[in-house]
Amino acid sequence: MVKANVQAIDQLDAEQLGSGMVITDRQLSIVAVSEPTPRWLGFAKNELVGRPVGVLFSAEWSAALLDGIAEAVKKDGCWQGEARHVAKSGKAYMSWMNVYRLSGSEGEWLVWHFVEQTAMPPADRPTPSELLEVIYDSAPFAVVPVAADGTVQDWGLSAERLFGRRKEEAVGRPIWSLFRCGSQTWLPFPPQEQRCGEGMVQRRDGTSANVAYTVIPVLQGDGYIVLVEDETKQKQKEAERRRQVELAKKIQHNLLTPLIQNEAVTMDAVYIPSDDLSGDIYACYQIDLYRYGVIVIDVMGHGISSALVSMLLRSLLRGLIVRVIDPVSVASELEKHVQTLFPDEANNIRHLFSMIYLVIDTKERKIEYTNAGHPAGLLVLDDGSVHELDKGGLAIGSPFSLPFEKGVIHYDKRARLLLYTDGILEEIDPSILQSIEKIRLCTQMCRHLPDKRFLERLISQGPPLVSPSDDICLLSITVHG
């Protein structure tokens, strides 16, 4: 929430018994309150901040009426009129109210200034210029009027605090010279256009601040209003968040099991999160001398929540696969684990995930698998015949309880397996059916290529995977005859 500095507001109101000023956001929630306001209406400050501005008015001032005032301010820049208030004690007051708009790169604010009619005659009410002066000094960002050539025309207290320079040091200087590396100016430009950007302010004491600025042309004049907001704390929080996400990303990548590489089985993978963290995961284990367990999981959604669920599942996989082995039994055990881990939300779609799990038996030359709501894996035999691994059941965590089915496919010589999550489908072709067909054809035609080269050829079927809309996981397995 924006916290406005209201010292200047308080100074103006201190001389006006029964006056008050508040600042609201676009949802008309109060974000700042001048000191006299709660005293006048009998509220404590903490009873007002965060509440709808309608709490300051009598019952007939409906939300629709207040929305109408906000629309008028949006259209005309200000609103003036009489208002009726009810104090906490129940006493009613009439006031003369002025509402102004402030715009910044983070949004818009409304300034509501009211003076009780019995406390001040109309002739003594503050003029618009006086109110603007208060806004210059108390807004949660610097408001800097500049001439057409970009030189500073006025310099309020909020600008002094942000830039760390006094008025006499700033007025008459080009506004961009007050920014670090600020030799380039964007002025002038078409009068109907606003320009926003980010930069760095170099204060006189040597410290710096990250800022966002908005340049607003004055429609009835030759100058501009430059709004400058301090984003230093926000940038610091973003940097810390990025550091934490990068750490989590490394942890997640380290949780992916090493790919099996021996004379009987070779593997390669492509793993691309759509965000920094992925809801997809794969794991492969050598169960005994001849058998290998391979699983690919796709937690619904993507981002942090999906990544946490996938990492939680990852911690279960080795013990489950090596101990249980059988595909149907492994799927059933995972279903039970989901119900145990999320007992109050067992049917919540957020914890739904698809998976395909298979056991490769190089001695018996067979592949047993089950598919739980996952894109069908592909098995291409040495003669070019393609088999879809589509037998199984519904996704794990589905509210419908149906038994899983096991598929069994025998092979004779060399065979190529492709397991993938559905994120790749949207990247290869806008048509899902066309994507599936292209994947099938590429897997068939490139079955003799090494796993790595095959995956490179597969992802080249579509545009470069720079920022995929969903997590992508591809696993190529070659079973050597």
C-alpha positions as CSV (number, residue, x, y, z in Angstrom):
1,M,0.0,0.0,0.0
2,V,1.2,3.5,-0.8
3,K,2.2,5.5,2.3
4,A,2.0,9.2,1.7
5,N,3.9,11.8,3.6
6,V,1.1,14.0,5.0
7,Q,3.1,16.6,6.9
8,A,2.2,19.4,4.4
9,I,-1.4,18.3,4.5
10,D,-1.5,18.5,8.2
11,Q,0.0,22.0,8.2
12,L,-2.7,23.2,5.9
13,D,-5.5,21.5,7.8
14,A,-4.1,22.6,11.2
15,E,-5.3,26.1,10.5
16,Q,-8.8,25.0,9.4
17,L,-11.0,23.6,12.1
18,G,-13.2,20.9,10.6
19,S,-11.1,20.2,7.5
20,G,-9.6,17.0,6.2
21,M,-7.8,15.4,3.4
22,V,-7.4,11.8,2.3
23,I,-5.8,10.0,-0.6
24,T,-7.3,6.9,-2.2
25,D,-6.3,4.4,-4.8
26,R,-8.3,3.6,-8.0
27,Q,-10.5,1.2,-6.0
28,L,-11.4,4.2,-3.7
29,S,-9.6,2.6,-0.7
30,I,-8.0,5.1,1.7
31,V,-4.1,5.0,1.5
32,A,-3.3,8.2,3.4
33,V,-5.1,10.4,5.9
34,S,-4.2,13.9,7.2
35,E,-4.0,14.3,11.0
36,P,-7.1,16.5,11.5
37,T,-9.4,14.1,9.5
38,P,-9.8,11.4,12.2
39,R,-10.1,14.0,15.0
40,W,-12.9,15.8,13.1
41,L,-14.9,12.6,12.4
42,G,-14.0,10.7,15.6
43,F,-12.0,7.9,13.9
44,A,-8.6,6.7,14.7
45,K,-6.2,6.8,11.7
46,N,-5.9,3.0,11.7
47,E,-9.7,2.8,11.4
48,L,-9.6,4.6,8.1
49,V,-6.5,3.5,6.2
50,G,-7.4,0.5,4.0
51,R,-11.1,1.1,4.2
52,P,-13.4,2.4,1.4
53,V,-13.7,6.1,1.2
54,G,-17.4,5.8,1.6
55,V,-16.9,5.3,5.4
56,L,-16.4,9.1,5.6
57,F,-19.9,9.9,4.1
58,S,-23.5,9.5,5.1
59,A,-25.6,6.5,3.9
60,E,-27.1,8.2,0.9
61,W,-23.6,8.6,-0.5
62,S,-23.7,5.2,-2.2
63,A,-20.8,3.4,-3.9
64,A,-22.4,4.3,-7.2
65,L,-22.3,8.0,-6.4
66,L,-18.7,7.9,-5.3
67,D,-17.8,5.9,-8.5
68,G,-19.6,8.7,-10.4
69,I,-17.3,11.3,-8.7
70,A,-14.3,9.2,-9.6
71,E,-15.4,9.0,-13.3
72,A,-15.9,12.8,-13.3
73,V,-12.4,13.4,-12.0
74,K,-11.0,11.0,-14.6
75,K,-12.8,12.9,-17.3
76,D,-12.4,16.5,-16.1
77,G,-9.4,16.3,-13.8
78,C,-11.3,17.5,-10.7
79,W,-14.7,17.5,-9.0
80,Q,-16.2,20.1,-6.6
81,G,-19.4,20.1,-4.6
82,E,-21.1,19.6,-1.3
83,A,-20.8,16.5,0.7
84,R,-22.5,15.1,3.8
85,H,-20.5,13.2,6.4
86,V,-21.5,11.2,9.5
87,A,-19.0,11.1,12.4
88,K,-18.4,8.0,14.4
89,S,-20.7,9.5,17.1
90,G,-23.5,9.8,14.6
91,K,-23.3,13.6,14.2
92,A,-23.8,14.8,10.7
93,Y,-21.7,17.4,9.0
94,M,-21.8,19.3,5.6
95,S,-18.6,20.1,3.8
96,W,-17.4,21.7,0.6
97,M,-15.3,19.0,-1.1
98,N,-12.7,19.1,-3.9
99,V,-11.5,15.9,-5.5
100,Y,-8.3,15.9,-7.7
101,R,-6.5,13.2,-9.7
102,L,-2.8,12.2,-9.4
103,S,-1.3,9.9,-12.0
104,G,1.9,7.8,-11.7
105,S,3.6,4.9,-13.3
106,E,2.1,2.5,-10.7
107,G,-1.4,3.8,-11.2
108,E,-3.7,6.7,-10.2
109,W,-4.7,8.3,-6.8
110,L,-7.5,10.6,-5.9
111,V,-7.0,13.5,-3.4
112,W,-10.2,14.3,-1.4
113,H,-10.1,17.6,0.4
114,F,-13.1,18.8,2.4
115,V,-13.9,21.8,4.7
116,E,-16.8,21.8,7.0
117,Q,-19.2,24.5,5.9
118,T,-19.8,25.9,9.4
119,A,-16.0,26.0,10.0
120,M,-14.9,28.2,7.1
121,P,-16.7,30.7,4.9
122,P,-16.6,29.9,1.2
123,A,-14.3,32.9,0.5
124,D,-11.7,31.5,2.8
125,R,-11.5,28.0,1.3
126,P,-8.1,27.1,-0.1
127,T,-7.6,27.9,-3.8
128,P,-6.8,25.2,-6.4
129,S,-3.2,26.5,-6.5
130,E,-2.9,26.1,-2.7
131,L,-4.2,22.6,-2.9
132,L,-1.7,21.8,-5.8
133,E,1.1,23.2,-3.6
134,V,0.1,20.7,-0.9
135,I,0.0,17.9,-3.4
136,Y,3.5,18.9,-4.6
137,D,4.8,18.5,-1.1
138,S,2.8,15.5,0.1
139,A,2.2,13.2,-2.8
140,P,3.8,9.7,-2.5
141,F,6.0,10.7,-5.5
142,A,7.7,13.8,-6.8
143,V,5.6,16.1,-9.0
144,V,7.9,18.3,-11.1
145,P,6.6,20.9,-13.5
146,V,9.0,21.5,-16.4
147,A,9.1,23.8,-19.4
148,A,8.9,22.8,-23.0
149,D,12.7,22.5,-23.2
150,G,12.8,20.3,-20.1
151,T,14.0,22.8,-17.5
152,V,12.6,22.5,-14.0
153,Q,10.1,25.2,-13.2
154,D,9.2,24.3,-9.6
155,W,10.5,22.0,-6.9
156,G,8.4,20.7,-4.0
157,L,9.3,19.0,-0.8
158,S,8.6,15.6,-2.2
159,A,11.1,16.3,-5.0
160,E,13.7,17.4,-2.4
161,R,13.3,14.2,-0.5
162,L,13.5,12.0,-3.6
163,F,16.3,13.7,-5.4
164,G,18.2,14.9,-2.3
165,R,18.6,18.4,-3.8
166,R,17.2,21.8,-2.6
167,K,14.9,23.9,-4.7
168,E,17.7,26.4,-5.7
169,E,19.8,23.5,-6.9
170,A,17.1,22.1,-9.2
171,V,15.0,25.0,-10.7
172,G,16.3,26.0,-14.1
173,R,18.2,22.8,-14.7
174,P,17.2,20.3,-17.3
175,I,15.2,17.6,-15.6
176,W,17.3,14.8,-17.2
177,S,20.5,16.2,-15.8
178,L,19.3,15.2,-12.3
179,F,19.3,11.5,-13.4
180,R,22.4,9.4,-13.6
181,C,23.7,9.3,-17.2
182,G,20.9,11.7,-18.0
183,S,22.3,13.5,-21.0
184,Q,19.6,12.4,-23.4
185,T,16.2,14.1,-23.4
186,W,13.0,12.8,-24.8
187,L,11.4,16.3,-25.0
188,P,9.6,17.5,-26.9
189,F,7.2,14.9,-28.3
190,P,3.6,14.8,-29.5
191,P,1.3,16.6,-27.0
192,Q,-1.2,13.8,-26.6
193,E,1.5,11.2,-25.7
194,Q,2.6,10.1,-22.3
195,R,6.1,8.6,-21.9
196,C,7.1,6.3,-19.0
197,G,10.4,4.8,-18.1
198,E,12.9,3.9,-15.4
199,G,16.1,5.4,-14.4
200,M,18.6,6.2,-11.6
201,V,18.7,9.3,-9.5
202,Q,22.1,10.4,-8.2
203,R,21.6,12.4,-4.9
204,R,24.0,15.1,-3.8
205,D,25.2,13.0,-0.8
206,G,26.4,10.3,-3.2
207,T,23.5,7.8,-2.7
208,S,21.4,6.7,-5.5
209,A,17.8,5.6,-6.0
210,N,16.0,3.6,-8.6
211,V,13.0,5.5,-9.9
212,A,10.1,5.2,-12.4
213,Y,9.0,8.3,-14.2
214,T,6.0,9.5,-16.3
215,V,6.1,12.5,-18.5
216,I,2.7,14.1,-19.0
217,P,2.2,16.9,-21.5
218,V,0.3,19.9,-20.3
219,L,-2.5,20.2,-22.9
220,Q,-3.1,23.9,-22.4
221,G,0.5,25.0,-22.3
222,D,4.0,24.3,-23.6
223,G,5.3,22.3,-20.6
224,Y,5.1,19.0,-19.0
225,I,4.5,17.4,-15.6
226,V,7.1,14.8,-14.6
227,L,6.0,12.3,-12.0
228,V,8.9,10.4,-10.4
229,E,8.5,7.5,-7.9
230,D,11.1,5.9,-5.7
231,E,11.4,2.2,-6.6
232,T,14.6,1.4,-4.6
233,K,12.9,-0.8,-2.0
234,Q,10.8,-2.5,-4.7
235,K,14.0,-3.2,-6.8
236,Q,15.8,-4.5,-3.7
237,K,12.9,-6.9,-3.0
238,E,12.8,-8.0,-6.7
239,A,16.6,-8.6,-6.6
240,E,16.2,-10.7,-3.4
241,R,13.3,-12.6,-5.0
242,R,15.3,-13.3,-8.1
243,R,18.2,-14.6,-5.9
244,Q,15.8,-16.9,-4.1
245,V,14.2,-18.1,-7.3
246,E,17.6,-18.8,-8.9
247,L,18.6,-20.8,-5.8
248,A,15.3,-22.8,-6.0
249,K,15.8,-23.3,-9.8
250,K,19.3,-24.8,-9.1
251,I,17.8,-27.1,-6.4
252,Q,15.0,-28.2,-8.8
253,H,17.5,-29.0,-11.5
254,N,19.7,-30.9,-9.1
255,L,16.6,-33.0,-8.2
256,L,16.4,-34.4,-11.7
257,T,18.0,-37.8,-11.7
258,P,21.1,-38.5,-13.8
259,L,20.3,-39.9,-17.2
260,I,21.1,-43.6,-17.6
261,Q,23.9,-44.3,-20.1
262,N,25.1,-47.9,-20.5
263,E,25.4,-50.5,-23.2
264,A,21.7,-51.5,-22.9
265,V,20.0,-48.2,-22.4
266,T,20.9,-44.6,-23.3
267,M,18.9,-41.4,-22.6
268,D,18.8,-37.6,-23.2
269,A,16.4,-34.9,-22.1
270,V,15.2,-31.4,-22.8
271,Y,13.9,-29.5,-19.7
272,I,12.6,-25.9,-20.2
273,P,10.5,-24.2,-17.5
274,S,7.9,-21.6,-18.8
275,D,8.6,-19.6,-15.6
276,D,11.8,-19.9,-13.5
277,L,10.5,-23.0,-11.9
278,S,8.7,-26.0,-13.5
279,G,5.8,-28.2,-12.7
280,D,7.3,-30.9,-14.9
281,I,9.8,-33.5,-13.6
282,Y,11.4,-36.8,-14.8
283,A,13.2,-39.5,-13.0
284,C,14.9,-42.7,-14.1
285,Y,16.3,-45.6,-12.0
286,Q,18.0,-48.9,-12.6
287,I,15.9,-51.3,-10.6
288,D,18.1,-54.4,-11.0
289,L,20.5,-55.8,-13.6
290,Y,18.0,-55.9,-16.4
291,R,15.1,-53.5,-15.4
292,Y,14.8,-49.7,-15.5
293,G,12.0,-47.5,-14.2
294,V,11.3,-44.2,-16.0
295,I,8.6,-41.7,-15.0
296,V,7.6,-38.3,-16.4
297,I,5.2,-36.1,-14.3
298,D,3.3,-32.9,-15.3
299,V,1.7,-31.1,-12.4
300,M,-1.2,-29.0,-13.6
301,G,-0.3,-25.3,-14.0
302,H,3.2,-23.9,-13.8
303,G,5.3,-21.7,-11.6
304,I,6.1,-21.9,-7.9
305,S,3.1,-23.8,-6.7
306,S,3.4,-26.5,-9.3
307,A,7.2,-26.7,-8.7
308,L,6.7,-27.3,-5.0
309,V,4.2,-30.1,-5.7
310,S,6.6,-31.7,-8.3
311,M,9.5,-31.5,-5.9
312,L,7.4,-33.1,-3.1
313,L,6.6,-35.9,-5.5
314,R,10.2,-36.3,-6.5
315,S,11.1,-37.2,-2.9
316,L,8.8,-40.2,-3.1
317,L,9.8,-41.6,-6.4
318,R,13.0,-43.6,-5.9
319,G,11.7,-45.6,-2.9
320,L,8.3,-46.1,-4.7
321,I,9.7,-47.3,-8.0
322,V,12.5,-49.5,-6.7
323,R,10.2,-51.1,-4.1
324,V,6.9,-51.4,-5.9
325,I,8.1,-51.6,-9.6
326,D,4.8,-52.6,-11.2
327,P,3.3,-49.7,-13.2
328,V,-0.3,-50.1,-12.0
329,S,0.8,-50.5,-8.4
330,V,3.0,-47.4,-8.6
331,A,0.2,-45.3,-10.0
332,S,-2.2,-46.5,-7.3
333,E,0.4,-45.7,-4.6
334,L,0.9,-42.2,-6.0
335,E,-2.9,-41.8,-5.8
336,K,-2.8,-42.7,-2.1
337,H,0.1,-40.4,-1.4
338,V,-1.8,-37.4,-3.0
339,Q,-4.8,-38.2,-0.7
340,T,-2.5,-38.4,2.3
341,L,-0.5,-35.2,1.5
342,F,-3.6,-33.1,0.7
343,P,-6.3,-34.7,2.9
344,D,-8.6,-31.7,2.9
345,E,-8.1,-30.9,-0.8
346,A,-7.7,-34.4,-2.3
347,N,-10.0,-33.5,-5.2
348,N,-8.7,-30.0,-5.7
349,I,-7.6,-29.4,-9.3
350,R,-4.4,-27.6,-8.1
351,H,-3.0,-31.0,-7.0
352,L,-3.9,-32.8,-10.2
353,F,-1.0,-34.2,-12.2
354,S,-0.6,-36.5,-15.2
355,M,2.2,-39.0,-15.5
356,I,3.5,-41.8,-17.6
357,Y,5.6,-44.5,-15.9
358,L,7.2,-47.5,-17.6
359,V,9.5,-50.4,-16.7
360,I,12.0,-51.5,-19.4
361,D,13.0,-55.1,-19.1
362,T,16.0,-55.7,-21.3
363,K,16.2,-59.4,-20.5
364,E,12.5,-60.2,-21.4
365,R,12.7,-57.5,-24.2
366,K,9.4,-55.9,-23.1
367,I,8.1,-52.6,-21.8
368,E,5.3,-52.4,-19.2
369,Y,3.7,-49.0,-18.6
370,T,0.7,-47.1,-17.4
371,N,-0.4,-43.7,-18.6
372,A,-2.4,-41.5,-16.1
373,G,-4.0,-38.8,-18.2
374,H,-0.7,-38.0,-19.9
375,P,0.2,-37.4,-23.6
376,A,0.8,-40.8,-25.2
377,G,4.4,-41.8,-25.2
378,L,5.8,-43.2,-28.5
379,L,7.7,-46.4,-29.1
380,V,9.3,-46.8,-32.5
381,L,10.6,-50.3,-33.3
382,D,13.6,-50.9,-35.5
383,D,11.3,-51.7,-38.5
384,G,9.7,-48.2,-38.2
385,S,6.4,-49.3,-36.7
386,V,5.0,-46.8,-34.1
387,H,3.2,-47.8,-30.9
388,E,1.4,-45.3,-28.7
389,L,1.7,-45.7,-25.0
390,D,-1.8,-44.7,-24.1
391,K,-3.2,-47.4,-21.8
392,G,-3.7,-46.4,-18.2
393,G,-6.4,-44.2,-16.6
394,L,-7.2,-40.7,-15.4
395,A,-4.8,-38.2,-14.0
396,I,-3.6,-38.6,-10.5
397,G,-5.8,-36.6,-8.1
398,S,-8.9,-36.9,-10.3
399,P,-12.2,-36.8,-8.3
400,F,-13.2,-39.9,-10.3
401,S,-11.9,-43.2,-9.0
402,L,-11.2,-45.7,-11.8
403,P,-8.7,-48.6,-11.9
404,F,-5.5,-48.2,-13.9
405,E,-4.7,-50.4,-16.8
406,K,-1.3,-51.7,-17.7
407,G,0.1,-51.8,-21.3
408,V,2.7,-54.3,-22.4
409,I,4.7,-54.1,-25.6
410,H,7.5,-56.5,-26.7
411,Y,10.4,-55.5,-28.9
412,D,13.0,-57.5,-30.7
413,K,15.9,-55.3,-31.8
414,R,16.8,-51.6,-31.2
415,A,13.8,-49.4,-30.1
416,R,13.3,-45.7,-29.5
417,L,11.0,-44.3,-26.8
418,L,9.8,-40.7,-26.6
419,L,8.1,-39.4,-23.4
420,Y,7.0,-35.7,-23.3
421,T,4.7,-33.3,-21.5
422,D,2.0,-31.3,-23.3
423,G,3.9,-28.0,-23.2
424,I,5.7,-28.9,-26.4
425,L,2.5,-29.3,-28.4
426,E,1.6,-25.6,-28.4
427,E,5.2,-24.7,-29.5
428,I,5.4,-27.0,-32.6
429,D,2.1,-26.0,-34.2
430,P,-1.0,-24.0,-33.3
431,S,-3.0,-27.1,-34.0
432,I,-2.6,-29.8,-31.3
433,L,-3.4,-32.5,-33.7
434,Q,-0.8,-31.3,-36.2
435,S,1.8,-31.1,-33.4
436,I,1.1,-34.7,-32.4
437,E,1.4,-35.8,-36.0
438,K,4.7,-33.9,-36.5
439,I,6.1,-35.4,-33.3
440,R,5.1,-38.9,-34.4
441,L,6.6,-38.5,-37.9
442,C,9.9,-37.0,-36.5
443,T,10.2,-39.8,-34.0
444,Q,9.7,-42.4,-36.7
445,M,12.0,-40.8,-39.3
446,C,14.8,-40.0,-36.8
447,R,14.7,-43.2,-34.8
448,H,18.3,-44.1,-35.7
449,L,19.8,-40.8,-34.6
450,P,21.5,-40.5,-31.2
451,D,19.1,-39.3,-28.5
452,K,20.6,-35.8,-28.2
453,R,20.5,-35.2,-32.0
454,F,17.0,-36.6,-32.2
455,L,15.7,-34.2,-29.6
456,E,17.4,-31.3,-31.3
457,R,15.7,-32.3,-34.6
458,L,12.4,-32.6,-32.8
459,I,12.4,-29.1,-31.2
460,S,13.5,-27.6,-34.5
461,Q,10.0,-28.6,-35.9
462,G,8.7,-25.3,-34.4
463,P,9.9,-21.8,-33.6
464,P,12.8,-21.3,-31.1
465,L,11.8,-22.2,-27.5
466,V,12.6,-18.8,-26.0
467,S,9.6,-18.2,-23.8
468,P,7.3,-21.2,-23.9
469,S,3.8,-20.7,-22.6
470,D,3.9,-24.0,-20.6
471,D,6.7,-26.1,-19.1
472,I,8.4,-28.4,-21.5
473,C,10.0,-31.8,-20.7
474,L,11.2,-34.3,-23.4
475,L,12.8,-37.6,-22.7
476,S,14.4,-39.8,-25.4
477,I,15.3,-43.4,-24.5
478,T,17.1,-45.8,-26.8
479,V,16.9,-49.5,-25.9
480,H,19.7,-51.2,-27.7
481,G,19.0,-54.7,-29.0
